[in-house]
Amino acid sequence: MERVAPALAGINGAKRSGRMMGRGYIAWVAGLLVVACASPLLPRPAYVQQPATALVVIPFPPPPARVEIVPPQPVADAVWIDGEWAWRRRRWGWKLGRWLVPPPGGRFSPWTAVRNDVGTLYFASGVWRDAHGDEMPEPKALAVGDATGGAVVDAEGEIETTGPNAAPDRSARPKTPPPDGGRGADSGS
């Protein structure tokens, strides 16, 4: 005799014997799937690839992304730009995600980190580009997300020293001081 998982027992006609799940349960699951799959995605800008000339050599890759809380869309034509790690003064700092109205003719080049054939690591920050691929100023953020500010743990389980979270205008908005008090891992030199 089949058994129904205890969490499902008694939900809309599900029987402990497992012989009949009931139409109500099937409709509930189908409805849940429709809601989950049809939930609106955040509006995004038009994207363009980073040119090779934007890449700079960095000594180590960015940490895992921080979790961000996205505020409500402030105006109908605003797009969401995800937060990203930015290379600043020999360490990574989190640039908060933001809502903004794309500049006329502008497309966004998201950050990227790539290695060449011999393993050299390159990075390019996310920037706006015009129709010719030239960098253009980022529009003013209409609303800024909030991100976790705790320790960042790398794939090996080691805590990485990072800079504080920073608003898109690059002004610091630390939630908690970094474990080293903001001095950076290499501040002794």
N, C-alpha and C positions, 0 to 999 in steps of 0.2 A: 504494500500500500504506500502511495506517495505521501509525502508530508509537505505542508506549507510552512515556510519560515515563520517563526513566532511573530515577527514584525508585521506579517501580512494576515495572520489569522484574525478573522472577524471583520476585515475591511470589505465593505460592500459585497457581502455574500461569499467571501472566500471561506472555504470550509477546511477544517483541520485535516480532513482526509485527502484534500488536494484534488478530488474528482471534479470539482466545479469552482472556477474562480468567480463567476458571475459577470453579467454584462456591465454592471455598475463599476466594478473594478477595472475592467478593460477600458471603459469609457474614461475613467479617471486617469489611467496611465496614458491613454492617447491624448487627453487634454493637456496633461503635464508636458508631454513631448512637444506638442504644438506650441505651448507657451515658451518652453525652453528654446526651441529651434527658431521661433518667430520673434524672439525678443529683439528690439531694435539695437543695431550696432551703433557705436559712436560715429558721428560724421567725421570723415577724414579728408585731408587735403589731397590734391593731385600730387603724385610723387614723381621724382626723377632720381636716377642713380647718381651717386657721388662720382665725380671725375677722379682719375688717378692722381691729378695734381693736388687734390685736397688731402691726400693721405700723408700722415706724419708718423715717424717711427716712435714707438712707445716701448718701455721695458717689460711690461706685463699687461695681460688683458684686464678689461673692466670686471668688477665683481658681479655677482648675480643682481638682477634688477630688484629695486625696492617695490614693495606693494604700495599702490597709490589709491587714494579715495578721490574719485572724480566728482567735482561739484556739478550742479545742474547747468545745462547749456544756457548761457546768458542771453544770447540773441539767436534768431533762426539761422543766420548764415555763418555762425561760428563753427570752427572745426576743432577737434581735439588733437593735440600733439602730445604723445606719450613722454613721460619723464625719461631722462637718459643720464648715463654717467658722462661726465666731462673731465678731461685731463687738465688739472690745474696745479701748478707749482709742485710737480713731482708726485702727485697723488690724485686719486679719483674723488670727485665731488658730485653729488646727485643734483641735477638740474630738474626742478619740478615740472610735471606735466601741466599743460595750460590750454585754455580755450582762447582762440583768437580768430579774427576775420582774415582770411588769406589776402595777401597784397595782390592788386590787379596784375595778372599775367605771371604770378609767382607760382612755383611748384616747390614742394618740400623735399629735400634730400635727407633722409633719416641717417642717423649715425651708423657707422659700420666699423668693424674690426676685421682685418684679413691678414693672412700670412702669405709670404711669397714662397717660392720653391725651396729656399734654404732655411725657412723658418722665421725670418724677420717679421715682427708684428707691426702692423700699421693701423692707424685709427683716423677717422674723420668724424667731427661733430656734426650733428644735425643742423642744417642751415636752409634758408630759402634761396632759391635761384630763379633768375629771370629766363626769358626765352632763349638767350644766348648761352645759358649755363653759368653765368657770372653770379657770384654771391650778392645777395641784397639784404637790407636790414630786416630784422624780424619785426613784425607788427607788435604793437603793445598788447600784452596779455589782458583779456577781459576778466578772467577768473583763473585761479591757480589751484591745482590739486594739493592734497596733503599726503605726505609719504612717511613711512616708518622711518625712525631715526636711530634705531638700535644698532648693535654690532652686526657686521656683515661677515658671514662665515663662508669661506671658499670651499671648493670641492674636496679638499684634503681635510676639512674640519678646522682649519686655522682661522683665527679672527684677522680680518684685514683692516688696516688703518685707512680710514677714508676721511675726506673733508666733510663739513656740515652740508645739510641740504641747502640749496640755494634757489631763490626765486629766479624766474627767467631774466630779470634785469641784473642778475648775478649778485644781488645783495643777499647776504647770508640770513637764513632763517633757521638757526639750529633749534631742534626740539630738545635734544640732550647733548651734552658735550661728548666728543669722541673719547674713547678710553684713554687716550694719551693726553687729554686736555687740549687738543687742537694743535699740538706741536708737530705732528707728522712723524712717520717712522724714521725718516732720515734727517731729523732736525738737529742732530748733534754735530753735524759737520759745518 
